Amino acid sequence: MDSVLVCGVDEAGRGPLAGPVYAAAVILDRKRRINGLADSKVLAPERREVLAGRIKERALAWSVAHATVEEIDRINIFHASMLAMRRAVQALGVEPGEAWVDGPHSPGLSCKTRTIVDGDALHPVISAASILAKTERDAEMCVLSARYPQYGFDRHKGYATQEHLDALGRLGPCEVHRRSFYAVGVFFQKDLFAESWGAMAETLRVRSYRMYCSAKKLAAAPGLTLAEFRVEERRLRRDYADVLARAEASPHADLMEQVLSAARAELGSARRQKRTE
């Protein structure tokens, strides 16, 4: 492998509710060592910035690319992240002999490709790509925060934190939110949510929105049995009893019931099928 130019590839920003998804490609110079390379998620922001500067200074080649919010909503976040990876490799200006990609999926590169689960923690060349993708995306979210200061993008970088969800509950989404993500897309479901949401008092508006998000999260939770689901459903109803008691929130309660009913039916069907096997 000493004679092969290996390119590390990783992405950042698949999970957030807002902003582009970024990817980076890096070919390290074996003669210019960079100490401390690791998965960007375990590094403090200040350390990431220092390492990003060293990577750009010492790497044989590096590039960062992204896919837009519009592309994420059009082709879904998985395909958008693969697109960002391809763009990053294509922008290197150097043809790698082999690409090592973090995760189980190949983005469809023209060179030989290895997919490596947890590669950003195992191989410095992928760690370097992880750091560049993360720092560039974080910088972009700070730019977007200046444009949309009411959402706090500079603090949570678009992830579904309590602060971010509360802001969505108060304000609704802006143009850099990803409509294909359920916590945002609900505002565009035939305007059902937007119309009833907008007429509520702010406190109830936020609580009602958070109730729906909690129901969607429960419905998508992996590995739950029907019995476990019912326990969590009862807890959810207790937690949001104040919302369920309010007539103004009835459209959202109905929406939640649809989500939970569909999840119960699916789990019940899976249980019956398992019994017949």
C-alpha positions in Angstrom: 0.0 0.0 0.0 3.0 2.3 0.3 2.9 3.1 -3.4 -0.9 3.7 -3.5 -2.4 7.1 -2.8 -5.1 6.4 -0.2 -7.9 8.9 0.1 -10.0 9.1 3.3 -13.6 10.1 2.9 -16.2 11.0 5.5 -19.3 13.1 5.9 -20.8 15.3 8.6 -24.4 16.4 9.1 -26.6 13.5 8.2 -28.6 13.8 11.4 -29.5 17.5 11.8 -32.8 19.0 10.9 -31.3 21.9 9.1 -28.4 22.9 6.9 -26.4 21.1 4.1 -24.6 17.8 4.5 -20.8 18.1 4.1 -18.1 15.6 3.1 -14.4 15.7 2.9 -11.7 13.8 1.1 -8.0 13.8 2.3 -4.8 12.2 1.0 -2.2 12.4 3.8 1.5 12.9 3.3 3.3 10.1 5.0 6.3 12.3 5.4 4.4 15.0 7.3 2.9 13.4 10.3 -0.1 14.9 12.1 -0.5 13.8 15.7 -3.8 13.4 17.4 -6.0 12.5 14.5 -9.3 10.9 15.7 -13.0 10.7 15.1 -14.1 14.3 15.0 -17.0 13.5 17.3 -14.7 12.8 20.3 -12.6 15.9 19.8 -13.3 19.3 21.4 -14.2 22.0 18.9 -11.0 23.9 19.6 -8.9 20.8 19.0 -10.8 20.1 15.8 -9.9 23.5 14.5 -6.2 23.1 15.3 -6.1 19.7 13.5 -8.1 21.0 10.6 -5.4 23.7 10.0 -2.7 21.1 10.2 -4.5 18.8 7.8 -4.9 21.6 5.2 -1.2 22.6 5.6 0.4 19.1 5.6 -1.9 16.8 3.5 -0.9 16.0 -0.1 -4.5 16.9 -1.1 -7.8 17.7 0.5 -11.2 19.0 -0.5 -14.6 19.6 1.1 -17.9 19.5 -0.7 -21.6 19.6 0.3 -25.1 18.8 -0.9 -27.7 21.4 -0.4 -30.9 21.3 1.7 -32.8 21.3 -1.6 -30.9 18.2 -2.7 -31.4 16.5 0.6 -35.1 17.0 0.3 -35.2 15.9 -3.3 -33.1 12.7 -3.2 -33.1 12.0 0.6 -30.3 12.4 3.1 -28.6 9.1 2.4 -28.2 9.8 -1.3 -27.3 13.5 -0.6 -24.4 12.4 1.7 -23.2 10.0 -1.0 -23.4 12.8 -3.5 -21.3 15.1 -1.2 -18.7 12.4 -0.9 -18.4 12.0 -4.6 -18.1 15.7 -5.1 -15.3 15.8 -2.4 -13.3 13.1 -4.1 -13.8 14.7 -7.6 -12.6 18.0 -6.3 -9.3 16.7 -4.9 -7.3 17.5 -8.0 -5.4 14.2 -7.5 -6.7 10.8 -8.6 -6.4 8.5 -5.6 -5.5 4.8 -6.1 -8.0 3.8 -3.4 -10.6 5.5 -1.3 -11.3 4.4 2.3 -14.9 5.5 3.2 -16.3 5.7 6.7 -19.4 3.5 7.1 -20.9 0.5 5.3 -21.9 2.2 2.0 -19.8 3.1 -1.0 -20.7 6.4 -2.7 -19.9 5.0 -6.1 -16.4 6.4 -6.8 -14.4 5.8 -10.0 -11.4 4.4 -7.9 -11.2 1.2 -5.9 -13.1 1.7 -2.6 -13.1 0.2 0.8 -16.0 0.8 3.2 -15.0 0.7 6.9 -17.5 0.8 9.7 -16.1 3.2 12.4 -13.3 4.0 10.0 -13.1 7.5 11.4 -11.9 6.0 14.7 -9.6 3.4 13.2 -7.7 5.1 10.4 -6.1 8.5 10.5 -6.8 9.2 6.9 -10.5 8.9 7.5 -10.2 10.7 10.8 -8.7 13.6 8.8 -11.7 13.7 6.5 -14.0 13.5 9.4 -12.4 16.5 11.0 -12.5 18.6 7.8 -16.1 17.8 7.1 -17.2 18.6 10.7 -15.3 21.9 11.0 -16.5 23.1 7.6 -20.1 22.3 8.3 -19.9 23.8 11.8 -18.6 27.0 10.2 -21.5 27.1 7.8 -24.0 26.6 10.6 -22.5 29.6 12.3 -23.0 31.6 9.1 -26.6 30.5 9.0 -27.0 31.4 12.6 -26.2 35.0 11.8 -28.9 34.9 9.1 -31.5 33.2 11.3 -30.5 34.1 14.9 -33.7 32.9 16.5 -32.9 29.2 16.0 -29.5 29.1 17.7 -27.7 27.2 14.9 -24.3 28.3 16.2 -25.0 26.3 19.4 -26.6 23.1 18.2 -25.5 23.1 14.6 -29.0 22.1 13.5 -29.4 18.9 15.5 -32.7 18.1 17.2 -31.8 19.4 20.7 -34.4 20.6 23.1 -33.4 24.2 22.3 -33.9 23.6 18.6 -37.2 21.8 18.9 -38.5 24.4 21.2 -37.6 27.1 18.6 -39.3 25.1 15.9 -42.4 24.9 18.1 -42.4 28.6 18.6 -41.5 29.8 15.1 -42.0 27.0 12.6 -39.2 26.2 10.1 -37.1 28.5 8.0 -35.8 27.9 4.5 -32.7 26.0 5.6 -34.7 23.4 7.5 -35.0 20.0 5.8 -38.6 19.3 4.9 -37.9 15.6 4.4 -37.2 15.2 8.1 -40.4 14.5 10.1 -39.9 17.2 12.7 -39.9 19.8 9.9 -42.1 18.1 7.3 -45.1 18.1 9.6 -45.5 21.8 9.1 -46.1 21.1 5.4 -48.6 18.3 5.6 -51.4 20.0 3.8 -50.9 22.9 6.3 -52.9 20.9 8.9 -50.2 21.4 11.5 -49.3 25.0 10.5 -52.9 26.3 10.6 -53.8 24.9 14.0 -50.3 25.5 15.4 -50.3 29.1 14.5 -53.5 29.9 16.4 -52.2 28.5 19.7 -50.7 30.3 22.7 -46.9 30.0 22.5 -46.5 27.6 25.5 -49.2 25.2 24.2 -47.8 25.5 20.7 -44.3 24.3 21.8 -45.7 21.5 24.0 -48.1 20.3 21.3 -45.3 20.2 18.7 -42.9 18.4 21.1 -45.7 15.9 21.8 -45.9 15.1 18.1 -42.1 14.8 17.8 -42.1 12.4 20.8 -44.8 10.3 19.2 -42.8 10.1 15.9 -39.7 9.1 17.8 -41.5 6.4 19.7 -43.0 5.0 16.5 -39.6 4.8 14.9 -37.8 3.3 17.9 -36.1 0.1 16.8 -36.4 -3.2 18.6 -39.5 -2.5 20.7 -42.0 -5.3 21.4 -45.7 -4.4 21.4 -45.8 -4.6 25.2 -42.8 -2.3 25.5 -44.3 0.1 23.0 -47.6 0.2 25.1 -45.6 1.1 28.2 -43.8 3.9 26.5 -47.1 5.1 24.9 -48.7 5.3 28.3 -45.7 7.3 29.6 -46.0 9.6 26.6 -49.7 10.3 27.3 -48.9 11.0 30.9 -46.1 13.4 30.0 -48.4 15.4 27.6 -51.7 15.1 29.5 -51.9 18.9 29.7 -51.8 19.1 25.9 -54.3 16.2 25.3 -56.7 18.0 27.7 -56.8 21.2 25.6 -59.4 21.4 22.8 -57.2 23.7 20.8 -54.6 20.9 20.5 -57.1 18.3 19.2 -55.8 18.4 15.6 -52.3 17.6 16.9 -53.7 14.9 19.2 -55.4 13.3 16.3 -52.2 13.4 14.3 -50.4 11.8 17.2 -53.1 9.1 17.4 -52.6 8.3 13.7 -48.8 7.8 14.2 -49.2 5.7 17.3 -52.0 3.6 15.9 -50.0 2.8 12.8 -47.0 1.8 14.9 -49.2 -0.5 17.2 -50.7 -2.2 14.1 -47.2 -2.8 12.6 -45.9 -4.3 15.9 -49.0 -6.4 16.3 -48.6 -7.7 12.8 -45.0 -8.6 13.4 -45.9 -10.4 16.6 -48.6 -12.5 14.9 -46.2 -13.3 12.0 -43.6 -14.4 14.5 -46.0 -16.8 16.2 -46.8 -18.5 13.0 -43.2 -19.1 12.0 
